[in-house]
Amino acid sequence: VTTETSVEHVYAKSGFFAVSVFADGGAAGKLTVSFDSDLAIVEPDIYVNAASSSATFPFATPQTAAKSPKDIWQYLVDGMTVHVAPGTYTTKDWEIVVDKSVTVLGEGETPSKTIFHNGYANFNNGKRNMTVKNAQALVANVTLMGGWANFSAGGNLLLQSGVVSNCVLS
């Protein structure tokens, strides 16, 4: 409990933390605010590996990597790097939207080792694999395969802003 108008706390490690904030206007009674939430503190590097057997938040090492990019996307903040191990990652139920200043890096020797695959057998049900729309975003060394955007721009990839480097679209 404090009467300070500004409070700062530095977390010593990453993880999930419960946060409660209560502000009261005091005798004037002009404002009462209450807020309870879980706070996720993450490392600047986050790992994904389809073969992971020990996926553990905050996915901060190759040994505790998430099994799918979908598992980590909500935790991304500007400046992070997503290290994606070689493997095939099915994106059929969601589109990867790179809207933050992050680097998505396929860790395989070549782009063909790290594949984001739409997973649909026909184009009528398909979705685009990825949209990149942050000027500071970088996607590198991955293959985008089987994406589809019905009557829209960008089947596998819609690049609105940012950089896509050493990638294969198939």
Phi, psi and chi 1 to 4 in degrees:
 res  aa     phi    psi   chi1   chi2   chi3   chi4
   1 VAL       -  135.3  176.4      -      -      -
   2 THR  -146.2  157.9 -178.2      -      -      -
   3 THR  -106.8    7.7   58.1      -      -      -
   4 GLU   -66.7  147.9  -61.5  -66.0  -39.1      -
   5 THR   -83.3  -16.9   57.0      -      -      -
   6 SER  -139.0  130.3  177.5      -      -      -
   7 VAL  -127.4  135.5  177.8      -      -      -
   8 GLU  -126.8  139.9 -179.7  178.3  -46.4      -
   9 HIS  -133.6  132.4  179.2   75.9      -      -
  10 VAL  -105.0  122.3  177.2      -      -      -
  11 TYR   -83.6  135.3  -70.4   86.0      -      -
  12 ALA   -78.5  -19.1      -      -      -      -
  13 LYS  -150.2  166.6   63.2  179.1 -174.2  165.6
  14 SER   -81.4  162.1   54.6      -      -      -
  15 GLY   149.5 -171.5      -      -      -      -
  16 PHE   -99.7  136.0  -76.0  111.5      -      -
  17 PHE  -135.7  139.6  -59.3   92.3      -      -
  18 ALA   -82.5  133.4      -      -      -      -
  19 VAL  -126.4  132.1  176.6      -      -      -
  20 SER  -128.2  132.2  -64.9      -      -      -
  21 VAL  -129.0  132.6  176.5      -      -      -
  22 PHE  -135.1  126.1  176.8   78.1      -      -
  23 ALA  -124.6  135.4      -      -      -      -
  24 ASP  -129.9  137.4 -170.5  -25.5      -      -
  25 GLY   -73.0    0.8      -      -      -      -
  26 GLY    70.3 -146.9      -      -      -      -
  27 ALA   -61.1  -31.3      -      -      -      -
  28 ALA   -68.5  -27.4      -      -      -      -
  29 GLY    62.5   25.2      -      -      -      -
  30 LYS   -81.3  -23.9  -63.2 -171.1 -173.6 -128.1
  31 LEU  -149.8  130.1  173.6   66.7      -      -
  32 THR  -133.2  122.2  -59.5      -      -      -
  33 VAL  -129.1  137.7  176.6      -      -      -
  34 SER  -133.1  139.8 -178.8      -      -      -
  35 PHE  -146.6  125.8  171.4   77.2      -      -
  36 ASP  -127.3  134.0  -72.2  -56.4      -      -
  37 SER  -161.0  166.6 -176.3      -      -      -
  38 ASP   -97.9  139.5  -71.6  -32.6      -      -
  39 LEU  -115.5  129.7  177.9   65.1      -      -
  40 ALA  -105.1  121.4      -      -      -      -
  41 ILE  -104.0  125.1  -55.6  -64.8      -      -
  42 VAL  -121.2  160.8  -67.1      -      -      -
  43 GLU   -82.2  162.3  -59.9  -69.8  -30.7      -
  44 PRO   -71.2  -19.6   18.8  -26.1      -      -
  45 ASP  -115.2  132.4  -69.4  -82.1      -      -
  46 ILE  -129.8  142.8 -161.6  162.8      -      -
  47 TYR  -119.2  144.4  -67.8   82.5      -      -
  48 VAL  -130.7  134.1  178.3      -      -      -
  49 ASN  -150.5  115.5 -174.0  -22.2      -      -
  50 ALA   -57.9  -26.2      -      -      -      -
  51 ALA   -92.6    7.7      -      -      -      -
  52 SER   -61.0  132.8  178.2      -      -      -
  53 SER  -112.0   -1.3   61.2      -      -      -
  54 SER  -132.7   43.3  -57.8      -      -      -
  55 ALA   -59.4  116.9      -      -      -      -
  56 THR  -140.1  124.7  -53.4      -      -      -
  57 PHE   -60.6  137.3 -177.8   84.5      -      -
  58 PRO   -95.2   22.6   34.9  -34.8      -      -
  59 PHE    55.6   41.3  -43.8  115.2      -      -
  60 ALA   -91.6   -0.1      -      -      -      -
  61 THR  -140.0  160.5   68.5      -      -      -
  62 PRO   -60.3  -28.9  -27.0   35.5      -      -
  63 GLN   -74.0  -23.4  -65.3   74.6   27.1      -
  64 THR  -113.9   22.8   61.0      -      -      -
  65 ALA   -60.0  147.8      -      -      -      -
  66 ALA   -69.0  154.5      -      -      -      -
  67 LYS   -80.6  -21.3  -69.6 -174.6   73.8   68.4
  68 SER  -144.3  147.2  164.7      -      -      -
  69 PRO   -57.7  -30.1  -23.3   32.5      -      -
  70 LYS   -59.8  -31.4 -171.9  174.5 -176.9  178.9
  71 ASP   -69.8  -21.3  -62.0  -24.4      -      -
  72 ILE  -111.8  -14.0   57.5   97.8      -      -
  73 TRP   -59.1  -36.2 -138.9 -105.9      -      -
  74 GLN   -67.5  -17.2   65.9 -177.6  -32.9      -
  75 TYR   -94.9   -5.2  -56.3  114.4      -      -
  76 LEU   -70.4  139.2  -64.7 -176.1      -      -
  77 VAL  -134.0  162.2  -64.8      -      -      -
  78 ASP   -51.4  138.2  -71.4  -18.3      -      -
  79 GLY    94.0   -6.2      -      -      -      -
  80 MET   -82.3  158.0  -68.7 -177.2   76.8      -
  81 THR  -119.3  128.9  -61.5      -      -      -
  82 VAL  -101.0  113.9  179.3      -      -      -
  83 HIS   -94.8  114.5  -59.9  -90.4      -      -
  84 VAL  -108.6  114.8 -173.8      -      -      -
  85 ALA   -67.6  157.1      -      -      -      -
  86 PRO   -54.3  140.7  -26.9   35.9      -      -
  87 GLY   153.8  178.6      -      -      -      -
  88 THR  -112.6  128.6  -60.8      -      -      -
  89 TYR  -119.1  116.5  -57.6   88.1      -      -
  90 THR   -80.3  129.5  -57.5      -      -      -
  91 THR  -113.3   18.6   61.3      -      -      -
  92 LYS   -65.0  -25.2   87.4 -174.5 -141.8 -176.3
  93 ASP   -99.6    6.0   60.0  -17.9      -      -
  94 TRP  -162.9  156.7   69.4  -66.4      -      -
  95 GLU  -105.8  133.3  175.3 -175.1  -11.5      -
  96 ILE   -75.5  118.1  -60.4  168.8      -      -
  97 VAL  -113.5  113.3  178.3      -      -      -
  98 VAL   -94.4   92.1 -175.8      -      -      -
  99 ASP  -114.4   11.0   57.6   -3.1      -      -
 100 LYS  -121.9  165.1  -65.7 -179.9  175.5   64.4
 101 SER   -79.4   75.6  173.2      -      -      -
 102 VAL  -125.5  163.0  -62.5      -      -      -
 103 THR  -111.0  127.4  -62.8      -      -      -
 104 VAL  -109.4  113.3  178.4      -      -      -
 105 LEU  -122.1  115.3 -179.6   60.5      -      -
 106 GLY   -70.9  127.4      -      -      -      -
 107 GLU   -91.1    3.3  -63.9  -75.9  -31.0      -
 108 GLY   -74.9  167.6      -      -      -      -
 109 GLU   -63.5  -33.6  -59.1  154.9    2.7      -
 110 THR  -136.4  165.4   64.7      -      -      -
 111 PRO   -59.8  -28.2  -22.9   31.4      -      -
 112 SER   -69.3   -8.4   65.1      -      -      -
 113 LYS   -86.8  -21.8  -59.2  -67.7 -175.6 -173.9
 114 THR  -122.1  108.1  -54.5      -      -      -
 115 ILE  -120.2  129.2  -59.1  167.5      -      -
 116 PHE  -101.7  113.1  -64.0  109.6      -      -
 117 HIS  -115.4  132.9 -168.4  -76.0      -      -
 118 ASN   -61.1  -39.7 -179.3  -83.5      -      -
 119 GLY    89.2   -6.3      -      -      -      -
 120 TYR   -89.2  144.4  -78.1  101.3      -      -
 121 ALA   -79.2  -26.5      -      -      -      -
 122 ASN  -132.0  159.3   65.7   59.4      -      -
 123 PHE   -75.0  -19.4  -68.9  128.6      -      -
 124 ASN   -63.2  -28.8  -66.7  -30.3      -      -
 125 ASN  -102.6   -2.4  -62.9  -35.5      -      -
 126 GLY   -72.7  169.2      -      -      -      -
 127 LYS  -134.5  160.2  -72.0 -171.9  171.5 -165.4
 128 ARG   -66.1  145.8 -179.7 -178.4  -63.7  117.0
 129 ASN   -75.6  -45.8  -87.3  -41.0      -      -
 130 MET  -150.8  140.9 -178.1  179.7  -72.2      -
 131 THR  -120.8  129.9  -64.8      -      -      -
 132 VAL  -113.2  120.0 -179.7      -      -      -
 133 LYS  -141.0   28.3   57.9 -176.4 -174.0  177.7
 134 ASN  -119.9  129.3 -176.0  -66.6      -      -
 135 ALA   -59.8  -25.8      -      -      -      -
 136 GLN   -98.2    4.9  -57.7  -57.8  -48.3      -
 137 ALA   -79.3  148.1      -      -      -      -
 138 LEU  -135.2  128.5  169.3   63.4      -      -
 139 VAL  -119.3  125.3  176.8      -      -      -
 140 ALA  -142.4  144.1      -      -      -      -
 141 ASN    65.3   41.0 -154.7   41.9      -      -
 142 VAL  -131.6  162.5  -61.2      -      -      -
 143 THR  -110.5  131.8  -67.1      -      -      -
 144 LEU  -107.4  120.2  -59.1  175.2      -      -
 145 MET  -130.2  135.8 -178.1 -178.0  -71.8      -
 146 GLY    76.9   13.0      -      -      -      -
 147 GLY   -73.3  157.1      -      -      -      -
 148 TRP  -153.1  133.6  174.1 -106.0      -      -
 149 ALA  -127.1  102.6      -      -      -      -
 150 ASN   -61.2  114.0 -163.6   10.6      -      -
 151 PHE    55.9   32.4  -55.8  111.4      -      -
 152 SER  -137.7  163.2 -179.4      -      -      -
 153 ALA   -72.3  144.9      -      -      -      -
 154 GLY    75.4   89.1      -      -      -      -
 155 GLY   -70.6  -60.0      -      -      -      -
 156 ASN   -84.2  -38.8  -90.4  -44.6      -      -
 157 LEU  -142.2  131.3  170.4   69.8      -      -
 158 LEU  -113.9  110.4  177.2   58.2      -      -
 159 LEU  -102.0  102.8  178.9   60.6      -      -
 160 GLN   -92.1  -30.4  -64.8  175.9  -28.6      -
 161 SER  -168.2  158.3 -170.6      -      -      -
 162 GLY   103.4 -167.3      -      -      -      -
 163 VAL  -129.8  134.4  175.4      -      -      -
 164 VAL  -120.0  122.2  173.9      -      -      -
 165 SER  -132.2  138.8  175.4      -      -      -
 166 ASN    52.2   48.3 -165.9   36.6      -      -
 167 CYS  -118.6  156.2  -69.3      -      -      -
 168 VAL  -115.0  132.7  174.8      -      -      -
 169 LEU  -110.9  122.6  -53.4  178.0      -      -
 170 SER  -140.9      -  120.4      -      -      -
